[in-house]
Amino acid sequence: MSYQPLAIRHQSPASCSSDLLQLWMEQCREQTLALFNAVDHETFCHQAHPDFSPIGWHLGHIAYTEGLWILEKLAGMAPQFPDYRQLFAADALPKRDRVYLPTLAEVKTYLSAIRTQVFDYLKTAPLDEQRRLWLWLLQHESQHCETIAIVLALLSTHSPTHSPTHHSAEAHGRSPVSHSPVNSRLEIVDCRVGRSQGEMVEVPAGHFDMGNDALETLDNERPVHRVSLNTYWIDRTPVTCQQYGVFMRAGGYQDPRWWSPEGWAWLQANPVAQPLYWKEDAIWETHPVCGVSWYEAEAYANFVGKRLPTEAEWEKAASWHPHRQQRQLFPWGEQFPDRDRCNHHHHIGHTTPIHHYPAGKSPYGCEDMLGNVWEWTASWFAGYPGYQSYPYRGYSQAYFDQKHRVLKGGSWATRSWALRSAFRNWYHPHVREIFAGFRCAQD
């Protein structure tokens, strides 16, 4: 799915006016509803995977959450649409029971009714006291819309003519071409000399400031804290389909040498032989691999004699300016994301080749660190020193359980409001349904 969102006016979210906030919310909602163009009721209610709710539930949950936090908690109004409360609250029903939904038209009416009252309240709201919560809700909708895109992708994986991350080869004026047979041993040698080929960049030892304290950041990004790291190397770009194909053709999915005990146990219980969103067409060889679990990413890294970067290593390579000795909001500086710097916000509607956004390089020379695909890191999701939950404990803190790995960077479907170097995503290591790839590191 691809569409062109409205132009997004950016200024510092910490000082945005009520008019600008309303404009952002209107643009975000227009893009949300665009995801449901031509969606039938069966698709609206279908649970594509046990770990993900139907897209219709996510749409209703967006309305419920906005009504809960703005109308009830800020404006002091009585609960709106009480019949929907159990259905659309995050903690009321198991995902398997979220398939019994109203029609799309009815949920749109729900969204509209809540939004009308929210904007009425915004006219007189003490925004200086509440701005952080309003910005959190804008990101909340953005995040759920990426989940909607994931569920639509899962539904489309059963179709032979459509893929969520790749358009057909014919659409690019080329016929599908399979990978040519090659000598796997020679390919493995090529994969193991990344430094000399300029595929990796050196990040010298030293400290950097990790995290972000800006008003719009989420609780798990705070507070900024100083971290010291030894010298390390990190891939200039995410691992491509061509590179990952070497691992596949060398029997990587059948060889326990490359897998951790946990990863091998997962693979035996879930016998797969390629990424979830894999395409054989040669035109996708220079695109980042997409739809891999943390276990698959770890196995590939072992195969090429590397490892996954820690979250701190990833963030330093993305956000730290070594000459200025200061943190940047984005890899390229302080300017908000646009079409020239990274693949995000459904501008393209699928992954793009590496080296496609030279203007988006970090000071260390890393590319594609925001957008295109989320990137697995070696780190478990945990709170930073001095962490304080917001707006409720369950948003982040409930996942500080040593069972979720951190992902960084965002994907082609991530909206600009939820895209920055300090942003943290987290999933169980077995999850491969998200738009996730990875890059490797070395000591």
C-alpha positions in Angstrom: 0.0 0.0 0.0 1.3 3.4 -0.9 -0.1 6.9 -0.7 1.1 10.4 -0.5 0.4 12.1 2.8 -0.1 15.8 3.2 2.9 17.9 3.7 3.8 18.0 7.4 4.8 21.4 8.9 7.4 21.0 11.5 8.5 23.1 14.4 9.7 22.1 17.8 6.9 19.9 19.2 7.7 21.3 22.7 6.3 24.7 21.6 3.7 23.7 19.0 0.5 25.8 19.1 -3.0 24.3 19.4 -3.5 25.1 15.7 -0.4 23.2 14.7 -1.2 20.3 17.0 -4.7 20.1 15.5 -3.2 20.2 12.0 -0.8 17.3 12.8 -3.7 15.3 14.3 -5.8 15.9 11.2 -3.0 14.8 8.9 -2.3 11.8 11.0 -6.0 10.8 11.0 -6.3 11.3 7.2 -3.4 8.9 6.7 -4.9 6.4 9.2 -8.2 6.3 7.3 -6.3 5.9 4.0 -5.1 2.5 5.2 -8.7 1.4 5.1 -9.5 2.3 1.5 -11.1 -0.7 -0.2 -11.0 -2.8 3.0 -13.9 -5.2 3.2 -15.6 -6.4 6.5 -13.9 -9.7 6.4 -10.4 -8.1 6.3 -11.5 -5.5 8.9 -12.3 -8.2 11.4 -9.8 -10.9 10.5 -7.0 -11.9 12.9 -4.1 -12.6 10.6 -1.8 -13.8 13.4 -2.3 -14.8 17.1 0.0 -12.1 18.3 -1.8 -9.3 16.4 -5.3 -7.9 16.7 -7.5 -7.3 13.6 -7.0 -4.0 11.9 -10.6 -2.9 12.8 -9.7 -3.3 16.5 -6.7 -1.0 16.2 -8.9 1.6 14.5 -11.4 1.5 17.4 -8.7 1.4 20.0 -7.3 4.7 18.6 -10.7 6.4 19.2 -11.0 4.8 22.6 -7.6 5.9 23.8 -8.1 9.4 22.6 -11.4 9.6 24.4 -10.0 8.1 27.6 -7.0 10.4 28.0 -8.4 13.7 26.6 -12.1 13.6 27.3 -12.2 11.6 30.5 -8.8 12.3 32.2 -8.2 15.9 31.1 -11.7 17.3 30.4 -13.4 15.3 33.2 -16.2 14.1 30.9 -18.2 10.9 31.4 -17.0 7.8 29.5 -17.9 8.1 25.8 -19.6 5.1 24.0 -19.6 2.9 27.0 -20.6 -0.1 24.9 -17.2 0.0 23.2 -15.2 0.2 26.4 -14.6 -3.5 26.9 -14.1 -4.1 23.2 -11.5 -1.5 22.5 -9.6 -1.2 25.8 -6.1 -2.6 25.6 -6.5 -4.9 28.6 -10.1 -6.0 28.4 -10.2 -8.8 25.8 -7.7 -11.4 24.6 -6.7 -10.8 21.0 -8.6 -13.8 19.8 -11.8 -12.3 21.0 -11.3 -9.0 19.2 -12.7 -10.2 15.9 -16.4 -9.5 16.7 -16.4 -5.9 15.6 -18.8 -3.2 14.4 -18.7 -2.2 10.7 -16.0 0.1 9.4 -18.7 2.8 9.0 -19.7 2.5 12.6 -16.1 2.7 13.8 -15.5 5.8 11.6 -18.6 7.4 13.3 -17.0 6.6 16.7 -13.7 8.1 15.6 -15.4 11.3 14.3 -17.6 11.8 17.4 -14.6 11.5 19.8 -12.4 13.7 17.6 -15.1 16.5 17.4 -15.2 16.7 21.2 -11.5 16.5 21.5 -11.0 19.4 19.2 -13.7 21.4 21.0 -11.7 20.8 24.2 -8.4 21.7 22.5 -9.7 25.3 21.9 -9.6 26.0 25.7 -7.1 23.4 26.9 -4.2 24.5 29.0 -1.7 23.2 26.4 1.4 24.3 28.2 0.5 21.8 31.0 -0.8 19.1 28.7 1.3 19.2 25.6 3.3 16.1 26.4 0.2 14.0 26.6 -1.2 15.3 23.3 2.1 14.5 21.6 2.0 11.0 23.1 -1.4 10.4 21.6 -0.2 11.5 18.2 2.5 9.0 18.4 0.2 6.4 19.8 -2.0 6.6 16.7 1.1 6.5 14.5 2.4 3.4 16.2 -1.0 1.6 15.9 -1.1 2.5 12.2 2.2 0.8 11.6 0.7 -2.3 13.3 -2.2 -2.0 10.9 0.2 -2.0 8.0 1.9 -5.1 9.4 -1.4 -6.9 9.7 -2.3 -5.9 6.1 1.1 -7.3 5.1 0.4 -10.6 6.8 -2.9 -10.9 5.1 -1.3 -10.2 1.7 1.5 -12.8 2.2 -1.1 -15.4 1.0 -1.5 -13.6 -2.3 0.8 -14.6 -5.1 0.6 -11.2 -6.7 1.1 -8.8 -3.9 3.7 -8.2 -1.2 3.7 -5.6 1.6 7.4 -4.7 1.4 8.0 -5.1 -2.3 6.0 -4.2 -5.4 6.1 -6.7 -8.3 9.0 -6.7 -10.7 6.7 -6.0 -13.5 5.8 -2.7 -11.9 9.4 -1.6 -12.2 9.5 -2.5 -15.9 11.5 -5.7 -15.3 10.6 -9.4 -15.4 11.2 -11.4 -12.2 14.7 -12.9 -12.2 15.9 -15.6 -9.8 19.2 -15.5 -8.1 21.9 -17.1 -10.3 23.7 -20.1 -8.9 27.0 -19.1 -7.3 29.8 -20.7 -5.4 28.6 -20.5 -1.7 32.2 -20.9 -0.4 33.4 -17.9 -2.3 30.4 -15.9 -1.2 31.1 -16.7 2.4 34.6 -15.4 2.0 33.3 -12.2 0.5 30.9 -11.7 3.4 33.7 -12.0 5.9 35.9 -9.1 4.5 33.4 -6.3 5.0 35.9 -3.9 6.6 38.3 -3.9 3.7 35.4 -3.4 1.2 34.2 -0.4 3.1 31.1 -2.1 4.3 31.8 -1.2 7.9 32.7 2.0 9.6 34.8 2.4 12.7 33.4 4.2 15.8 36.3 5.1 18.0 36.2 4.6 21.8 34.7 7.3 23.9 31.5 8.5 25.5 28.2 9.7 24.1 24.9 11.0 25.4 22.2 8.3 25.0 18.5 8.9 25.0 16.4 12.0 24.6 14.7 14.4 27.1 12.6 16.4 24.6 8.9 16.9 25.4 7.7 14.6 22.6 9.9 11.7 23.6 8.4 8.6 25.2 9.1 7.5 28.8 11.5 4.7 27.8 13.8 7.2 25.9 14.4 9.2 29.0 16.6 10.4 30.7 19.6 11.3 28.7 22.6 9.6 30.2 26.3 9.3 29.4 27.6 6.0 28.1 31.2 5.0 27.4 32.0 2.4 24.7 35.1 0.8 23.4 36.1 1.1 19.7 33.8 -1.0 17.5 32.9 -1.4 13.8 29.3 -1.3 12.5 27.9 -2.0 9.1 27.5 1.0 6.9 24.0 -0.2 5.8 21.5 -2.8 6.8 22.1 -6.4 5.6 20.7 -6.7 2.1 18.7 -9.5 0.6 21.7 -10.4 -1.6 23.9 -10.8 1.5 21.3 -12.7 3.4 20.8 -14.9 0.4 24.4 -16.2 0.8 23.5 -17.4 4.3 20.3 -19.2 2.9 22.1 -20.9 0.0 24.9 -22.0 2.2 22.4 -23.9 4.3 22.3 -21.5 7.1 18.8 -22.5 8.2 19.9 -26.1 8.4 23.2 -25.7 10.2 23.0 -25.5 14.0 26.6 -24.0 14.2 25.2 -20.5 13.5 22.3 -20.6 15.9 22.1 -20.1 19.7 20.5 -22.9 21.6 17.3 -20.8 22.0 17.4 -19.9 18.3 17.8 -23.4 17.2 15.0 -24.6 19.4 12.8 -21.9 17.9 13.7 -22.9 14.4 12.9 -26.6 15.1 9.5 -25.6 16.5 9.0 -23.1 13.6 10.7 -24.6 10.5 11.3 -21.7 8.1 13.9 -21.4 5.4 13.7 -17.7 4.5 12.5 -14.4 5.8 8.8 -13.8 6.0 8.7 -11.2 3.3 11.3 -12.7 1.1 11.3 -12.2 -2.7 13.4 -14.0 -5.2 13.4 -11.2 -7.8 16.9 -9.9 -8.4 15.7 -6.3 -8.3 15.3 -6.7 -4.6 18.8 -7.9 -3.9 20.0 -4.4 -2.8 17.1 -3.9 -0.5 17.4 -4.6 3.2 16.3 -8.0 4.2 12.9 -7.7 5.9 10.8 -9.9 8.1 13.4 -11.7 10.2 13.3 -12.7 13.8 16.1 -11.8 16.3 17.2 -15.4 16.1 17.6 -15.2 12.4 19.5 -12.0 12.6 21.8 -13.5 15.3 22.4 -16.6 13.2 23.4 -14.5 10.1 25.8 -12.4 12.2 27.4 -15.6 13.5 27.7 -16.9 10.0 29.7 -13.9 8.8 31.8 -13.7 11.8 30.2 -10.6 13.3 27.5 -9.9 15.9 24.5 -7.7 16.4 25.2 -4.2 17.8 24.1 -3.3 21.2 21.5 -0.6 21.4 24.1 1.9 22.7 26.4 1.0 19.8 23.6 1.5 17.3 22.5 4.8 18.8 26.0 6.3 19.0 26.6 5.5 15.3 23.3 7.1 14.5 23.1 10.2 16.7 26.5 11.2 18.0 28.5 13.9 16.3 32.2 13.1 17.1 33.6 16.5 16.2 31.0 18.6 18.0 30.8 16.1 20.8 27.0 16.4 21.0 23.9 14.3 20.3 21.7 14.9 17.2 18.0 14.3 17.1 18.4 12.6 13.7 21.4 11.0 12.0 21.7 14.0 9.6 21.1 16.7 12.2 18.1 18.5 13.6 15.9 18.8 10.5 12.8 16.7 10.6 12.6 13.6 8.3 11.6 14.2 4.7 11.6 12.3 1.4 15.2 13.1 0.7 16.7 11.7 3.9 14.9 8.4 4.6 12.2 6.0 3.5 9.3 6.5 6.0 5.7 7.6 6.4 4.5 5.4 3.5 6.1 7.8 1.0 7.3 4.8 -1.1 5.1 2.1 0.3 7.9 -0.6 0.5 11.6 -0.9 1.1 14.2 1.0 -0.9 17.7 0.0 -2.0 20.6 0.8 0.3 22.6 3.9 -0.7 19.3 5.5 -1.8 19.4 8.3 0.7 23.0 9.7 0.9 21.6 12.9 2.5 20.5 10.8 5.5 24.0 9.6 6.5 25.1 9.9 10.2 28.3 11.7 11.0 30.1 8.3 11.1 28.9 7.5 7.6 26.1 5.0 8.4 23.1 5.0 6.1 19.5 4.0 6.4 19.5 4.3 10.2 16.1 5.8 10.2 13.3 4.3 8.1 13.3 1.4 5.6 13.4 -1.5 8.2 13.6 -1.7 11.9 16.9 -3.1 13.1 17.4 -5.7 15.8 20.0 -5.0 18.5 21.6 -7.3 21.0 20.1 -5.5 24.0 17.2 -6.4 26.2 14.5 -3.7 26.6 15.0 -2.1 30.0 14.6 1.3 31.7 17.4 3.8 31.7 18.9 5.0 35.1 16.3 7.4 36.6 13.4 6.1 34.4 9.9 7.3 35.2 6.9 5.8 33.6 4.5 8.0 31.5 1.6 8.2 31.1 1.0 4.8 32.8 3.2 2.0 34.0 2.0 -0.5 31.4 3.1 1.5 28.5 6.8 0.6 28.8 7.7 -0.7 32.2 5.6 -3.9 32.0 8.0 -5.0 29.2 11.2 -4.6 31.2 11.1 -8.3 31.7 14.3 -9.6 30.0 12.1 -11.1 27.3 12.0 -8.3 24.7 14.8 -7.3 22.4 15.3 -3.6 21.4 14.8 -2.6 17.8 15.9 0.8 16.5 15.4 3.1 13.5 11.9 2.7 12.2 10.6 1.3 8.9 9.1 2.5 5.6 5.7 2.5 7.4 6.8 4.5 10.5 5.4 8.0 10.6 7.6 11.0 11.1 6.2 11.8 14.6 7.6 8.5 15.8 10.9 8.6 14.0 14.2 9.7 15.8 17.5 8.1 16.7 16.5 7.7 20.4 13.2 6.0 19.7 13.0 2.4 21.0 10.9 -0.4 19.8 10.7 -3.8 21.5 9.5 -7.3 20.6 10.0 -10.9 21.6 13.0 -12.4 19.8 10.9 -14.9 17.9 8.7 -12.2 16.2 9.3 -11.9 12.5 6.1 -10.3 11.3 7.2 -6.8 11.9 9.1 -4.8 9.2 12.5 -5.7 10.7 16.0 -6.3 9.4 19.4 -5.6 11.0 23.0 -4.6 10.6 26.0 -6.2 12.1 28.9 -5.0 14.3 32.4 -6.2 15.3 34.8 -5.5 18.1 
